[in-house]
Each structure stands twice: as C-alpha cells, then as structure tokens.
C-alpha cells in the first residue's frame, strides 16, 4: 500500500502541478483581496477534489453511459483555457473589471475563478481525470481506493498551500514586473491550452 500511495502521489502531483498552477492563479486573482484569494484557493481545491473523487468512483460508468470520450474534455478545456490566456496577454480582464467597478462602486469587484478555470480544467483537468481513473482501476479493493484518495487529498492540500502563497510572493516584485509575468504566463497558458486541443484531436483521429 505504501508503494501504491507513492505512485499515486507522484503521478497526481506531476499531473496537477501545484508549482505550475500557483503563478497562473496569482495572475488571475491579482485584483482580489487577500481573503478572497484565500477563499477561492480553498474552494478551487475542494471543488477539484469533489470532481476527481467522483470520476475515481463513477467516471468510467458515467462516460460510458453518456457516450463521451475523455478526449472531448481535452478539446473543450483547451478552447476555454485559450480564451482565458488571450485575456491575460492583452489585459482584457483588467478592462472588464474597470467596467464592472464603474457600475458597482459600492462593492469590491473581483472575478471568482475558483470553479473555472482553476477547479476545472486547471486542477481537475483531462490529465488529472484520466490519472485518477487509471489509478483507481489499478487499486485493489476498498483499501486500495482509500490509499489512492488519500494521495489525492495530500496533493490537493499542497496545491491549496501553493495557491495561497503565490499572490503575496508575486506582489513583492511590483506592478510592472507582475504585469510582465502575467502576460508571460498567459502565453504559457495558451501553449498549454493548444496542447490540450492537439492531444485531443490526435487521439480522436489516430
């Protein structure tokens, strides 16, 4: 069981990639308050956990019943992430926030990214869904399932801590450096989105 836990932990850690998600999260939540960022980080990890646990226990039956292939998740998630990446690169998110602030001056305005794109498809993306389903398939009985879910919980806890620490660290660099980093991360996110779509199309037509 120790070997299964380590295998599941390493696999999920690499696929979910907490260090890689943290700076993207910091860029997406740059205008939110510290408490809002903290709450969104907790909520994103919790929702991602529910999604992944659901797919671990019922994913194979659900996809089979709905006649949906996993590559459909890759393509759809990639397109949605690409739209987010474009907004990060061209600062459309900032313009939209300013327009909202003009309409609602009495309320602190920020965009809740906990469900989309953080919980899904960033954390509970096609790779994580496929991994948790494969790990669950290799688990032996109830005890094996609990071990895999325990590894998932450990990875999501580390992810939550990484998301909470990302914004304060990036603010130390200042607004100009943060803007450059946000645009760079937008380009990287666009590449990741394109890779999702490419993988989905390749697997669909191969």
PATILO-879628 format. One record per residue: x, y, z negated of N, C-alpha, C, O in turn; residue number from 1; residue in three letters. Coordinates in pm, 1 decimal. Atoms other than C-alpha are relative to their C-alpha. Layout:
<atoms>
        n.x        n.y        n.z       ca.x       ca.y       ca.z        c.x        c.y        c.z        o.x        o.y        o.z     i    aa
          X          Y          Z          X          Y          Z          X          Y          Z          X          Y          Z   NUM   Ala
...
</atoms>
This chain:
<atoms>
        n.x        n.y        n.z       ca.x       ca.y       ca.z        c.x        c.y        c.z        o.x        o.y        o.z     i    aa
       82.3     -121.3        0.0        0.0        0.0        0.0       86.3      127.1        0.0       46.7      230.0       54.8     1   Unk
      -91.4     -114.2       -1.9      294.2      232.8      -59.4       45.7       29.7      142.4       54.7      145.3      183.6     2   Unk
      -41.7      -17.9     -138.6      410.4      173.4      296.0     -112.3       60.6       83.2      -87.1      146.4      167.8     3   Unk
      114.5      -55.5      -72.0       60.5      246.2      428.3      -18.7      147.0      -33.9      -45.8      228.5       54.3     4   Unk
       15.3     -139.5       41.3       41.1      567.1      224.8      103.9       88.0       67.5       70.7      194.0      120.6     5   Unk
     -106.8      -79.3      -60.2      378.2      690.9      350.9      -21.1       14.7      150.8       -0.6      122.2      207.2     6   Unk
       24.4       -4.7     -144.1      292.0      601.9      709.3     -113.5       96.7       32.6     -102.5      177.9      124.4     7   Unk
      114.0      -88.3      -22.9      -45.1      777.3      688.5       36.4      145.3      -29.8       -2.2      235.9       44.1     8   Unk
      -38.0     -136.0       39.0      103.6     1080.5      511.1       85.6       65.1      107.0       58.6      177.5      149.2     9   Unk
      -90.8      -56.3     -100.4      383.5     1131.2      762.2      -74.4       26.0      130.7      -56.5      130.8      192.9    10   Unk
       74.5      -16.0     -125.2      151.8     1078.4     1059.5      -91.5      122.1       -5.7      -90.9      204.6       85.6    11   Unk
       94.6     -111.5       11.7     -112.4     1323.6      935.5       71.6      133.1      -19.4       25.6      236.1       30.1    12   Unk
      -75.0     -123.5       21.0      146.4     1578.8      823.5       53.5       53.3      132.2       47.0      173.3      158.8    13   Unk
      -53.8      -42.5     -129.3      306.3     1585.0     1167.4     -110.8       48.8       91.8      -94.3      148.9      161.5    14   Unk
      109.2      -35.7      -89.9      -27.7     1598.9     1349.5      -68.0      130.0      -43.6      -90.1      219.0       38.5    15   Unk
       66.3     -121.6       49.9     -195.1     1861.8     1127.2       96.7      117.7       -3.0       58.0      230.9       26.2    16   Unk
     -107.4      -99.7       -6.6      136.1     2052.5     1095.2      -28.2      123.9      -85.2      -49.9      231.7      -29.9    17   Unk
       22.7     -117.0       86.4       85.0     2280.8      790.6       95.9      115.8       24.2       50.7      230.2       27.1    18   Unk
      -88.6     -114.7      -25.2      402.1     2487.7      857.8      -32.7       72.4      130.1      -13.8      193.6      139.8    19   Unk
       34.2      -63.0     -126.2      286.0     2549.8     1214.4     -132.5       74.0       -4.3     -149.6      175.7       62.9    20   Unk
      130.8      -65.4       10.2      -72.2     2638.0     1120.1        4.9      126.1      -85.1      -73.4      218.5      -62.6    21   Unk
       -3.2     -111.0       95.2       25.9     2880.6      842.9       20.9      135.9       65.9      -57.0      227.3       38.5    22   Unk
      -16.2     -133.2      -60.9      164.4     3168.4     1055.6     -113.5       37.2       93.9     -148.2      154.8      105.2    23   Unk
      116.4      -28.4      -84.9     -123.8     3136.2     1301.8     -115.6       49.0      -86.4     -185.7      143.4      -50.1    24   Unk
      105.7      -41.3       92.8     -364.3     3161.9     1009.0       25.8      141.5      -51.3      -67.2      221.0      -65.0    25   Unk
      -33.9     -134.2       47.4     -178.6     3468.4      882.3      -33.7      104.0      105.5      -82.7      211.9       72.2    26   Unk
       33.3      -92.9     -106.2     -220.2     3634.7     1220.9     -149.6       17.3       17.1     -197.1      127.7       43.9    27   Unk
      145.2       -6.9      -16.5     -589.5     3550.2     1239.2      -68.3       75.3     -113.8     -176.2      131.3      -94.8    28   Unk
       63.0      -59.9      119.0     -658.9     3687.3      888.2       74.1      124.0      -47.2       67.7      159.4     -164.9    29   Unk
      -84.2     -113.4       39.5     -430.4     3990.8      892.9      -79.1      112.3      -64.6      -25.9      182.7     -150.5    30   Unk
       79.0     -112.5       51.1     -714.5     4234.6      815.9      -95.0      -39.9     -112.7     -174.8       42.0     -158.3    31   Unk
       84.8       44.6      110.6     -886.4     4027.2      548.3       69.0       27.7     -133.1      191.4       39.2     -138.9    32   Unk
      -56.2      -22.4      132.9     -839.3     4088.0      176.1       65.7     -128.3      -50.4       35.0     -236.7       -0.9    33   Unk
      -64.8      120.5       53.8     -617.9     3850.2      -26.9      -99.2     -103.9      -50.9      -80.5     -223.5      -28.5    34   Unk
       98.8       94.9       50.6     -921.1     3696.0     -196.6      -74.5      -67.2      115.1     -105.4     -186.2      108.3    35   Unk
       68.4       57.8     -115.9    -1093.2     3648.1      141.1       89.7     -101.7       69.2       43.0     -207.9      110.3    36   Unk
      -92.9       94.6      -62.0     -781.8     3483.8      285.4        9.5     -128.0      -80.8       12.1     -238.3      -26.1    37   Unk
       -8.0      118.6       87.0     -759.1     3254.2      -14.2     -125.7      -84.9       12.2     -117.5     -207.3       22.6    38   Unk
      125.6       75.0      -11.1    -1126.0     3158.5        7.8      -12.6      -69.1      134.7      -59.8     -182.6      142.4    39   Unk
        6.9       61.7     -131.7    -1103.1     3096.4      381.8       94.8     -118.2       12.0       63.0     -217.3       77.7    40   Unk
      -95.1      111.8       -2.4     -796.2     2876.6      332.6      -59.2     -122.0      -69.5      -50.7     -233.9      -18.7    41   Unk
       61.9      111.0       73.5     -977.3     2666.4       73.0     -114.8      -59.1       80.6     -127.7     -180.9       92.6    42   Unk
      116.3       46.2      -75.3    -1291.5     2649.2      284.0       41.9      -74.3      127.1      -19.4     -174.7      163.2    43   Unk
      -46.1       65.4     -122.6    -1099.9     2558.2      601.4       49.8     -140.9      -28.0       17.6     -234.4       45.3    44   Unk
      -52.5      132.5       33.6     -918.7     2269.6      433.0     -110.2      -93.5      -47.3     -107.7     -213.1      -18.2    45   Unk
      110.8       82.8       47.6    -1235.8     2147.6      265.6      -85.2      -49.6      117.0     -120.6     -167.3      123.5    46   Unk
       82.0       38.2     -115.7    -1435.4     2150.9      590.8       76.6      -96.8       89.0       19.8     -194.2      138.4    47   Unk
      -81.4       92.0      -79.7    -1148.7     1988.3      780.1        3.4     -137.8      -64.6       -3.2     -239.8        4.0    48   Unk
        0.9      127.5       71.0    -1135.9     1720.8      511.1     -129.9      -75.9       20.1     -128.6     -197.1       41.7    49   Unk
      128.7       65.1      -22.0    -1507.3     1650.9      546.3       -9.7      -56.9      141.3      -58.5     -168.2      161.2    50   Unk
        4.9       46.0     -139.4    -1474.9     1625.3      924.8       84.9     -125.3       18.0       40.4     -222.6       79.0    51   Unk
      -91.0      112.2      -19.1    -1176.9     1390.1      908.9      -45.6     -123.9      -76.8      -32.7     -235.9      -27.4    52   Unk
       53.8      114.3       75.2    -1329.4     1171.6      636.6     -119.0      -59.7       74.4     -134.6     -181.6       81.0    53   Unk
      114.2       49.3      -76.3    -1646.2     1149.8      843.2       42.5      -81.6      120.4      -15.1     -186.8      147.9    54   Unk
      -48.1       75.8     -115.7    -1454.6     1040.3     1151.5       73.2     -126.2      -42.2       69.6     -227.1       28.4    55   Unk
      -67.2      120.4       48.0    -1247.2      798.9      945.4      -99.5     -111.2      -29.2      -72.8     -228.1       -1.6    56   Unk
       97.2      100.7       41.1    -1558.9      623.7      819.1      -99.9      -35.4      110.8     -140.6     -150.8      124.5    57   Unk
      107.6       23.8      -96.7    -1805.2      665.6     1105.1       33.6       43.5      141.9      -52.3       37.6      229.9    58   Unk
      -35.4      -57.5     -129.0    -1612.0      810.5     1400.2      -18.4      -91.9      118.3      -76.4      -53.2      219.7    59   Unk
        8.0       93.8     -112.1    -1589.5      503.8     1617.9     -145.6      -26.5       38.6     -179.4      -27.9      157.0    60   Unk
      141.8       25.5      -28.1    -1961.3      431.3     1586.4      -68.4      122.2       57.9     -152.3      110.0      147.2    61   Unk
       63.8     -122.9      -46.6    -2058.3      795.2     1640.7       33.5       28.2      145.8      -55.6       55.8      226.2    62   Unk
      -39.5      -27.4     -137.7    -1857.6      844.0     1958.0      -58.4     -103.1       96.0      -99.7      -70.4      207.2    63   Unk
       55.8      105.4      -84.3    -1974.3      511.7     2093.3     -149.9       22.6       23.6     -200.3        2.3      134.0    64   Unk
      144.4      -20.8      -12.0    -2337.6      596.8     2024.6      -33.9      119.1       89.2     -134.9      117.7      159.6    65   Unk
       26.4     -121.1      -78.5    -2313.2      940.0     2189.3       67.0       -2.8      136.9       53.4       92.0      214.2    66   Unk
      -69.7       14.0     -128.2    -2104.2      815.5     2485.4       96.6      115.6       23.6      105.2      169.2      134.0    67   Unk
      -96.1     -109.7       -7.5    -1838.3     1078.8     2410.2      140.5      -57.8      -16.4      166.4     -136.9     -107.0    68   Unk
     -139.0       40.3       10.8    -1469.8     1021.3     2471.5       79.2      104.3      -78.1       43.7      222.2      -79.8    69   Unk
      -81.6      -91.0       80.0    -1201.1     1171.8     2248.6       63.4      108.7       86.0       88.5      219.1       37.7    70   Unk
      -61.1      -99.6      -87.0    -1050.7     1349.9     2547.9      -92.5      119.1       23.2      -45.2      228.5       53.8    71   Unk
       92.6     -112.7       -9.7    -1366.4     1562.2     2566.8       27.8      101.6     -110.2       15.3      222.1      -87.9    72   Unk
      -37.0      -89.8      109.4    -1263.5     1705.6     2227.0      125.1       78.8       36.4      135.4      197.8        6.6    73   Unk
     -123.3      -67.9      -37.7     -919.9     1785.1     2365.9      -27.4      115.0       97.7       24.9      225.3       81.7    74   Unk
       27.1     -101.5     -101.5    -1055.5     1974.5     2664.2      -79.0      116.4      -59.1      -41.7      232.1      -39.8    75   Unk
       82.4     -105.9       57.9    -1325.7     2167.6     2475.5       78.1       81.0     -103.4       72.6      204.0     -103.5    76   Unk
      -78.6      -70.3      101.0    -1097.1     2250.1     2183.8      108.5       85.2       61.8      135.7      195.4       14.0    77   Unk
     -104.2      -77.9      -66.6     -821.4     2363.6     2418.7      -53.5      127.9       60.8       10.2      232.6       50.1    78   Unk
       59.0     -119.5      -60.8    -1051.0     2604.5     2604.4      -32.4      104.0     -107.5       -4.5      222.6      -89.9    79   Unk
       35.7      -94.6      106.5    -1177.7     2758.6     2280.0      124.0       61.9      -62.2      125.8      182.0      -89.4    80   Unk
     -123.7      -53.8       56.1     -826.2     2794.5     2138.6       66.4       98.7       95.2      126.4      196.6       50.8    81   Unk
      -61.3      -89.8      -97.0     -708.4     2958.4     2460.2      -66.0      138.4       -4.7        1.4      240.4        9.1    82   Unk
       69.2     -128.8       10.9     -974.5     3227.9     2425.0       45.8       76.5     -124.1       63.9      198.2     -119.8    83   Unk
      -52.0      -64.1      121.7     -858.1     3296.1     2068.8      141.2       53.0       24.0      175.0      162.5      -21.0    84   Unk
     -138.0      -39.9      -26.2     -497.0     3312.3     2189.1        5.6      127.8       84.3       88.6      215.0       58.7    85   Unk
        4.5     -120.8      -81.4     -583.2     3572.3     2454.5      -31.2      122.3      -85.0       27.4      228.6      -65.0    86   Unk
       34.8     -112.4       86.5     -740.7     3792.4     2188.9      116.7       38.1      -90.2      136.6      156.1     -119.3    87   Unk
     -117.0      -29.3       82.9     -429.7     3761.1     1971.3      105.9       74.5       79.7      166.9      168.3       28.2    88   Unk
     -105.1      -61.1      -81.6     -195.6     3857.0     2257.3      -36.0      143.2       37.8       49.4      231.8       32.2    89   Unk
       40.9     -131.8      -49.1     -397.7     4155.8     2382.5      -70.2       84.1     -105.5     -125.4      189.4      -73.9    90   Unk
       54.2      -74.4      113.7     -520.6     4268.3     2036.2     -147.6       33.5       16.3     -193.4      136.0      -34.2    91   Unk
      144.5      -21.0      -12.9     -886.5     4239.6     2133.9      -70.6      -19.8     -133.2     -175.9       38.8     -158.0    92   Unk
       60.5       22.5      130.4     -958.7     4114.1     1784.5       -1.0      129.1      -80.8      -98.3      158.0     -150.4    93   Unk
       -7.7     -126.1       73.2     -843.7     4447.4     1639.5     -105.8       97.8       48.9     -171.7      164.0      -31.2    94   Unk
      100.9      -90.1      -54.6    -1066.6     4644.3     1874.5     -139.7      -41.3      -45.2     -222.0       44.3      -77.7    95   Unk
      131.6       46.8       40.8    -1365.1     4426.8     1786.3      -24.6       30.1     -147.0     -135.6       67.2     -185.1    96   Unk
       14.8      -31.0      142.8    -1301.5     4472.2     1413.7      -30.6      148.1      -20.1     -114.2      183.4     -103.3    97   Unk
       23.6     -143.6       14.2    -1288.0     4851.6     1455.7     -142.5       36.3       40.3     -205.2      121.3      -22.9    98   Unk
      137.9      -25.4      -40.7    -1619.7     4849.3     1641.3      -98.5      -42.9     -109.0     -196.3       26.4     -137.0    99   Unk
       87.5       46.8      107.6    -1777.9     4645.1     1364.5        8.3       92.0     -119.9      -92.7      118.0     -185.3   100   Unk
      -17.6      -88.5      115.1    -1632.2     4875.5     1099.7      -77.6      129.4       18.2     -130.8      184.6      -78.1   101   Unk
       77.9     -120.9      -26.4    -1794.2     5174.7     1269.5     -148.0      -21.4      -27.0     -217.4       70.9      -69.5   102   Unk
      141.5       30.5       19.5    -2132.2     5002.0     1247.4      -33.1      -28.4     -146.3     -142.5        2.6     -193.4   103   Unk
       24.9       36.6      140.2    -2095.5     4878.6      890.4      111.9       59.2      -84.6      209.7       -9.2     -114.8   104   Unk
     -108.0      -67.9       72.0    -1889.0     5130.4      696.0        4.7      -36.0     -148.1      109.3      -23.5     -211.8   105   Unk
        6.5       24.7      143.0    -2001.7     5025.9      350.9       49.4     -138.3      -40.7       66.0     -166.3     -159.4   106   Unk
      -39.2      137.5       32.3    -1889.7     4664.2      376.0      138.2      -28.8       56.4      168.3       10.3      169.1   107   Unk
     -129.8       40.4      -54.0    -1535.9     4526.1      408.1      -21.5     -103.2      110.1      -83.7     -207.0       87.9   108   Unk
       28.3       84.4     -116.0    -1533.4     4368.1      753.4      121.4      -86.4       34.3      231.8      -34.9       51.8   109   Unk
     -101.9       91.7      -49.0    -1330.2     4063.8      845.7      -70.3     -116.2       66.1     -188.2     -141.8       41.3   110   Unk
       58.7      111.6      -71.9    -1386.9     3767.0     1066.9       34.8     -129.8      -70.8      151.8     -158.1      -96.8   111   Unk
      -20.4      126.5       69.1    -1433.4     3432.6      896.4       48.0     -103.8      100.7      -26.6     -145.4      189.3   112   Unk
      -59.0       98.0      -91.5    -1200.5     3189.6     1073.6       11.8     -137.1      -64.3       79.2     -225.3      -11.0   113   Unk
      -17.5      125.5       73.5    -1236.5     2908.4      821.1      -56.3     -119.5       75.7        4.0     -226.8       77.0   114   Unk
       60.7      111.0      -73.9    -1471.0     2696.7     1034.8       63.9      -12.1      138.1      115.8     -117.7      174.4   115   Unk
      -65.0       -4.3     -131.0    -1346.3     2797.9     1380.6       89.2      122.7        5.7       42.3      232.2      -25.6   116   Unk
      -61.7      121.7      -53.3    -1070.1     2786.0     1477.6       80.0      -81.8     -100.0      142.2     -180.7      -61.3   117   Unk
      -91.8       67.2       92.0     -897.6     2675.7     1155.5      -42.6     -142.4      -32.6       33.0     -236.4       -7.9   118   Unk
       42.5      135.2       37.6    -1104.7     2380.2     1029.3       -3.9      -91.0      122.0       43.8     -204.5      118.9   119   Unk
        4.8       73.3     -125.9    -1171.2     2268.3     1384.1        4.7      101.3      113.2      -79.0      191.5      116.6   120   Unk
      -82.2      118.7      -24.1     -987.9     2239.4     1616.1      142.7        5.4      -53.0      220.2      -85.7      -23.8   121   Unk
     -138.7       -9.4       42.9     -666.6     2358.4     1442.1       39.1     -111.3      -96.7      137.9     -181.2      -74.5   122   Unk
      -34.2      101.7      100.2     -670.9     2128.8     1137.4      -60.7     -135.2       36.4       10.8     -234.8       47.3   123   Unk
       67.5      124.5      -37.8     -928.4     1865.8     1230.0      -16.6       -3.5      150.8     -128.5       -9.5      201.6   124   Unk
        1.9        0.3     -144.9     -834.5     1866.0     1597.4       -2.4     -140.4       57.7       -9.8     -238.4      -16.4   125   Unk
        3.8      131.8      -64.1     -834.4     1584.2     1850.8      109.5      -93.7      -48.8       85.9     -212.7      -69.7   126   Unk
     -109.2       84.4       46.9     -494.1     1461.3     1736.9      -23.6      -53.7     -139.8        0.4     -171.3     -167.0   127   Unk
       26.9       43.6      137.5     -592.3     1451.5     1370.0     -115.8      -99.4       -4.0     -112.0     -196.7      -79.3   128   Unk
      113.8       92.1       -3.9     -925.0     1284.8     1451.2       43.3     -136.2       50.9        7.6     -239.6       -5.7   129   Unk
      -48.3      127.5      -53.9     -755.2     1022.4     1664.9       88.6      -72.2     -101.3       79.0     -193.8     -117.5   130   Unk
      -92.3       61.3       96.6     -488.4      964.3     1399.4      -73.9      -62.9     -117.1      -43.6     -175.3     -157.0   131   Unk
       70.2       52.8      116.8     -729.6      921.3     1110.4      -83.3     -121.3       37.4      -99.1     -213.0      -43.2   132   Unk
       76.8      115.8      -44.5     -943.1      682.7     1314.4       90.6     -121.3       20.3       53.5     -233.6      -13.9   133   Unk
      -94.5      109.9      -19.8     -638.9      474.6     1410.3       53.1      -52.4     -133.3       67.2     -173.3     -152.0   134   Unk
      -48.6       41.4      131.8     -507.8      472.0     1053.2     -106.0      -78.8      -75.2      -76.2     -179.0     -140.3   135   Unk
      109.4       71.7       66.1     -846.4      367.6      921.5      -18.4     -138.8       61.7      -50.0     -235.3       -7.9   136   Unk
       12.7      129.3      -65.5     -857.3       91.1     1179.9      105.7      -99.3      -43.2       82.3     -220.2      -42.1   137   Unk
     -107.7       88.3       44.5     -526.1      -45.3     1053.7       -3.7      -27.0     -150.2       71.3     -111.0     -199.8   138   Unk
        9.2       20.8      144.8     -626.3      -22.0      685.6      -71.0     -130.8      -30.2     -157.6     -175.4       45.0   139   Unk
       55.2      129.6       38.4     -714.0     -342.9      505.3      -97.9       17.0     -115.4      -56.9       36.3     -229.8   140   Unk
      101.2       -3.3      104.5    -1042.9     -329.7      315.6      -18.2      136.5      -62.0       32.1      237.3      -12.5   141   Unk
       32.4     -124.9       69.3    -1167.8      -67.7       72.9      125.3       64.1      -57.2      139.6      186.3      -53.4   142   Unk
     -122.1      -54.4       59.4     -830.1      -29.8      -96.5       84.5       70.3      104.9      138.9      177.7       79.2   143   Unk
      -75.0      -63.8     -107.8     -659.3       45.0      233.2      -62.7      130.6       43.1        7.5      228.1       70.0   144   Unk
       70.8     -122.9      -36.0     -925.6      300.8      319.0       26.8      110.8     -101.0       48.2      225.9      -63.0   145   Unk
      -26.7      -99.1      103.5     -873.1      476.4      -13.6      142.6       53.1        9.0      166.9      170.9      -17.1   146   Unk
     -139.1      -43.5      -15.1     -497.8      487.1       47.2       12.2      100.6      113.5       78.0      203.6       98.9   147   Unk
       -4.2      -91.8     -114.6     -544.4      650.0      387.7      -65.8      132.5      -35.2      -12.6      238.3       -1.5   148   Unk
       68.3     -123.0       39.3     -792.0      901.8      246.7       80.5       77.7     -103.7       77.0      200.7     -106.2   149   Unk
      -87.6      -67.1       95.8     -550.8      974.1      -38.8      113.5       74.0       70.1      149.7      184.9       30.9   150   Unk
     -104.3      -67.4      -78.1     -277.1     1053.7      213.1      -55.6      123.8       68.6       10.9      227.2       74.8   151   Unk
       64.5     -115.4      -62.3     -519.2     1282.2      395.3      -19.4      113.0     -100.4        5.1      229.4      -68.8   152   Unk
       20.4     -101.6      103.3     -602.9     1462.6       70.5      131.2       69.2      -34.8      133.1      190.5      -55.5   153   Unk
     -130.1      -58.6       32.2     -232.4     1515.5       -3.3       44.9       97.0      108.9       96.1      204.8       78.9   154   Unk
      -39.5      -87.3     -110.7     -167.2     1661.6      342.9      -83.8      126.8        1.5      -31.1      235.7       24.5   155   Unk
       86.9     -118.3       -0.3     -467.7     1893.8      320.5       30.7       92.8     -117.8       17.0      214.5     -106.0   156   Unk
      -40.9      -83.8      113.0     -355.0     2013.9      -22.9      123.7       82.2       35.3      130.2      201.5        5.7   157   Unk
     -119.5      -72.9      -43.6      -14.3     2104.9      118.9      -35.6      104.7      104.3       21.4      213.8      105.6   158   Unk
       44.2      -95.4     -102.0     -188.5     2271.9      412.8      -64.3      121.7      -64.3      -37.8      234.7      -23.4   159   Unk
       66.2     -110.7       68.2     -402.8     2482.5      180.6      102.5       91.9      -65.9       90.2      214.1      -57.7   160   Unk
     -104.9      -81.2       62.9      -95.7     2598.9      -12.7       78.2       78.3      104.1      114.3      193.7       80.9   161   Unk
      -73.1      -69.0     -106.1       82.2     2684.0      312.8      -80.1      116.0       56.1      -24.2      222.0       84.1   162   Unk
       84.2     -108.0      -51.5     -212.1     2889.4      437.2       -7.7      115.7      -98.5       -5.2      232.0      -58.0   163   Unk
        7.7     -105.9      101.0     -236.9     3080.4      109.5      127.6       82.7       -5.9      122.3      203.4      -29.4   164   Unk
     -128.0      -70.5       13.0      132.4     3170.0      111.7       40.3       72.4      127.4      130.1      156.5      123.6   165   Unk
      -45.6      -53.6     -127.9      154.5     3265.8      480.1      -17.9      151.0        9.9       76.0      221.4       47.0   166   Unk
       28.3     -143.1      -17.6       -9.2     3610.6      475.3       88.6       89.4      -86.4      144.2      186.2      -34.5   167   Unk
      -89.4      -85.5       79.4      184.6     3757.1      178.3      142.5        2.2       53.5      208.0      106.3       50.2   168   Unk
     -136.6        3.4      -52.1      512.3     3643.1      332.9       12.0       82.1      127.7      110.6      153.3      146.5   169   Unk
       -7.3      -75.4     -124.3      431.6     3791.1      673.0      -13.2      149.6      -23.4       43.2      228.7       52.2   170   Unk
       16.8     -142.8       28.9      327.6     4124.3      516.6      130.9       64.0      -43.3      147.5      185.3      -30.4   171   Unk
     -129.7      -52.6       39.7      680.8     4161.7      382.7       78.1       54.0      119.1      165.6      138.9      102.3   172   Unk
      -73.5      -41.8     -118.7      802.0     4209.5      739.9      -49.2      133.3       56.1       20.2      194.8      137.1   173   Unk
       52.5     -126.5      -49.1      581.6     4515.4      803.7      -95.6      -16.6      116.5     -105.1     -123.8      176.4   174   Unk
      106.5        5.5     -100.8      307.4     4603.2     1052.9       54.5      -25.9      139.8       -2.7     -105.2      214.6   175   Unk
      -52.6       15.3     -135.5      526.2     4628.8     1365.1       51.6     -141.7       23.0       23.1     -203.7      125.4   176   Unk
      -51.5      136.3      -13.7      704.9     4301.4     1305.8     -114.8      -99.2        0.1     -113.3     -197.5       74.3   177   Unk
      116.4       88.0        5.3      373.9     4140.5     1216.9      -73.4       -2.6      133.8     -119.8     -107.8      177.6   178   Unk
       67.0       -6.0     -129.7      223.1     4261.6     1546.0       75.8      -80.3      104.6       15.6     -150.6      185.8   179   Unk
      -81.5       76.8      -94.1      512.7     4115.3     1742.3      -16.1     -149.4      -25.0      -31.9     -228.1       68.3   180   Unk
       14.2      141.6       34.5      486.9     3786.3     1553.7     -137.3      -51.1       39.6     -150.2     -162.3       90.8   181   Unk
      136.1       42.1      -34.9      110.0     3774.6     1604.5      -13.4      -23.6      149.7      -76.1     -120.7      192.0   182   Unk
        7.1       18.1     -145.1      148.2     3821.5     1979.9       79.8     -122.5       43.8       37.0     -197.2      131.8   183   Unk
      -78.9      117.7      -32.6      422.7     3561.5     1994.3      -74.7     -128.0      -35.2      -74.6     -224.6       41.1   184   Unk
       78.6      116.5       41.0      205.5     3317.8     1801.1     -120.0      -19.5       92.1     -163.2     -132.2      116.2   185   Unk
      109.0       12.0      -96.6      -76.8     3397.2     2041.0       45.0      -72.7      125.6      -28.4     -155.1      180.1   186   Unk
      -54.2       69.1     -117.0      145.0     3286.7     2330.0       19.6     -148.8      -29.7      -13.7     -234.7       51.9   187   Unk
      -19.5      139.9       37.4      239.1     2969.3     2143.6     -133.6      -72.8      -13.2     -145.9     -188.9       25.8   188   Unk
      132.1       60.5       12.9     -126.2     2904.9     2062.4      -61.2      -25.3      137.4     -129.1     -126.0      157.5   189   Unk
       49.0       21.3     -136.0     -212.9     2948.9     2430.3       65.1     -123.0       62.3       -0.7     -200.5      131.7   190   Unk
      -68.9      118.3      -52.0       50.8     2690.3     2519.2      -55.7     -127.7      -62.5      -74.1     -228.5        5.7   191   Unk
       58.8      115.5       66.9      -90.3     2452.6     2259.0     -137.9      -30.5       58.1     -171.8     -146.8       79.8   192   Unk
      133.1       19.1      -57.2     -440.0     2506.1     2399.1        9.3      -61.2      139.1      -66.5     -151.8      173.5   193   Unk
      -17.7       55.4     -134.3     -319.0     2440.2     2752.0       40.7     -146.2       -5.7       -3.3     -227.2       75.8   194   Unk
      -42.0      139.5       13.4     -150.9     2121.1     2634.9     -116.8      -90.2      -36.2     -125.7     -203.0       12.2   195   Unk
      120.9       76.3       32.2     -479.5     2004.3     2480.6      -78.9      -31.4      127.0     -120.8     -145.0      149.2   196   Unk
       78.6       19.3     -121.7     -656.3     2056.6     2812.1       70.8      -94.6       96.2        7.8     -182.2      155.4   197   Unk
      -77.1       86.5      -89.7     -376.7     1893.4     3013.6       -8.1     -145.3      -44.9      -30.0     -235.4       36.1   198   Unk
        6.0      137.6       51.4     -372.6     1588.6     2786.2     -138.6      -60.6       21.7     -151.2     -177.6       57.7   199   Unk
      134.4       51.5      -18.4     -749.3     1557.4     2804.0      -28.0      -34.5      144.8      -87.5     -138.3      173.7   200   Unk
       22.3       26.9     -141.9     -756.9     1583.3     3183.3       83.3     -117.7       47.7       35.5     -201.1      124.6   201   Unk
      -86.6      109.9      -42.7     -461.6     1348.8     3227.8      -57.1     -134.5      -43.2      -62.5     -229.1       35.4   202   Unk
       54.5      126.0       50.0     -615.8     1081.1     3008.4     -133.5      -35.0       65.0     -166.9     -152.3       81.8   203   Unk
      130.8       25.1      -60.3     -956.0     1124.7     3169.9       11.4      -55.7      140.6      -69.9     -138.4      181.8   204   Unk
      -10.3       37.0     -140.9     -832.1     1077.6     3526.2      111.4     -100.6       28.1      131.9     -140.7      142.7   205   Unk
     -106.2       97.4      -21.6     -542.7      838.9     3471.1      -58.3     -139.7       13.5       16.0     -236.1       32.3   206   Unk
</atoms>
